Amino acid sequence: MGLLEDLFAAAFHVDEPPPEPTFVMWHVSDFAQTHCAACEALDGCRFTTQNVPPRPQHPFCQCWVEPIPLEAMMDEADAGSLFTKFNPYLFDPDSFYGHGKQVLFEGWGYSIEDSEWLQQEFERQALEKYVAGQYTLGGVK
């Protein structure tokens, strides 16, 4: 469930409300001359505090994280995925990738015509989980 559903369920059942998720943004240091590729990739990414990558990432790492209020995350968070992850990759009409995932999705009643809807639904669910503090796959720029 999402954060709002959890809050309503707790109120209805007189349970303790779930803890409000906390977020941070990763920053590379302005004082360092160079940064490793991993730190550069993390710069500007937002994480729940329980999912932030460990610091330091490497010897002499000067990266830091900044707390972000929940209100800001709800206003600014975004989840995006490339359409090419759905068409042609997922449905693989030319059998270029050879993974057979289209068989699974077609078995669930989806077709290549559903690619755009699947992309939007994936993004919607990812954003919902992220704002609720349940996102575990990494950061979102």
C-alpha positions in Angstrom: 0.0 0.0 0.0 1.0 3.6 -0.4 1.7 6.1 2.4 -1.8 7.6 2.3 -3.5 4.2 2.4 -1.3 3.1 5.3 -2.3 6.3 7.2 -6.0 5.7 6.6 -5.8 2.1 7.5 -4.0 3.0 10.8 -6.6 5.6 11.6 -9.5 3.2 10.9 -7.9 0.3 12.9 -6.6 2.7 15.7 -3.1 1.4 14.9 0.0 3.4 15.3 0.6 5.4 12.1 3.5 4.2 10.0 6.7 6.3 10.3 7.0 9.1 7.8 9.7 8.3 5.3 12.8 10.5 5.3 14.8 11.4 2.2 18.2 12.7 1.3 19.9 14.0 -1.8 23.4 12.9 -2.7 26.0 15.6 -3.5 29.5 15.4 -4.8 31.9 17.8 -3.0 32.6 21.2 -4.6 36.1 21.1 -3.1 37.3 17.9 -4.8 39.1 18.3 -8.1 37.8 15.0 -9.6 35.1 12.5 -8.8 34.8 8.8 -9.5 32.2 7.6 -12.0 30.0 6.2 -9.2 29.9 9.5 -7.3 29.2 11.4 -10.5 26.3 9.1 -11.3 24.9 9.5 -7.7 25.1 13.3 -7.7 21.7 14.8 -7.4 20.0 11.4 -6.8 17.4 11.2 -4.0 17.1 8.2 -1.7 15.1 7.1 1.3 17.5 7.2 4.3 17.4 3.5 4.6 18.4 3.0 0.9 21.1 5.6 0.5 24.4 4.1 -0.7 27.1 3.9 1.9 29.6 6.7 2.3 32.4 7.0 1.7 32.1 5.3 -1.7 35.9 5.1 -2.0 39.1 6.4 -0.2 39.1 10.2 0.0 35.4 10.4 -1.0 34.0 13.8 0.0 30.4 13.3 -1.0 27.6 14.2 1.4 23.9 13.9 1.7 21.3 16.6 2.3 18.0 15.9 4.1 14.9 16.6 2.0 11.5 17.3 3.5 8.7 14.9 2.6 6.7 17.8 1.2 9.5 18.6 -1.3 9.7 14.9 -2.4 5.9 14.8 -3.0 6.1 18.0 -5.1 9.3 17.2 -7.0 9.7 13.5 -7.2 9.6 11.9 -10.7 10.0 8.4 -12.0 10.8 7.8 -15.6 11.7 4.9 -17.8 12.7 4.8 -21.4 10.0 3.7 -23.9 12.6 1.5 -25.5 12.5 -0.7 -22.4 9.0 -1.7 -23.4 9.0 -1.4 -27.2 11.0 -3.0 -28.8 12.8 -4.6 -25.8 10.0 -6.1 -23.7 7.9 -7.4 -26.6 10.9 -8.0 -28.9 8.9 -8.2 -32.2 12.0 -9.2 -34.2 13.4 -11.7 -31.7 16.5 -9.5 -31.5 17.0 -9.9 -27.7 15.8 -13.5 -27.5 14.7 -13.3 -23.9 11.1 -14.5 -24.4 9.6 -11.9 -22.1 6.9 -11.2 -24.6 5.5 -14.7 -24.1 5.1 -13.9 -20.4 3.4 -10.5 -21.0 1.2 -11.9 -23.8 0.2 -14.7 -21.4 -1.1 -12.0 -19.1 -3.1 -10.5 -21.9 -0.8 -7.6 -22.9 0.4 -6.9 -26.4 2.9 -4.6 -28.0 0.0 -2.0 -28.4 0.0 -1.8 -24.5 3.6 -0.7 -24.4 2.9 3.0 -23.8 0.3 2.2 -21.1 2.7 -0.3 -19.4 5.4 2.4 -19.4 3.1 4.9 -17.8 1.8 2.4 -15.2 5.4 1.4 -14.3 6.3 5.0 -13.7 3.2 5.7 -11.7 3.8 2.7 -9.4 7.5 3.5 -9.0 6.7 7.1 -8.0 4.0 5.9 -5.6 6.4 3.5 -3.9 9.2 6.1 -3.9 7.2 8.8 -2.2 5.9 6.2 0.3 9.5 5.3 1.2 9.2 1.8 -0.3 11.4 2.4 -3.3 14.4 0.1 -3.1 16.0 0.1 -6.6 18.2 3.2 -6.2 17.9 6.9 -6.7 15.9 9.1 -8.9 17.3 12.2 -10.4 
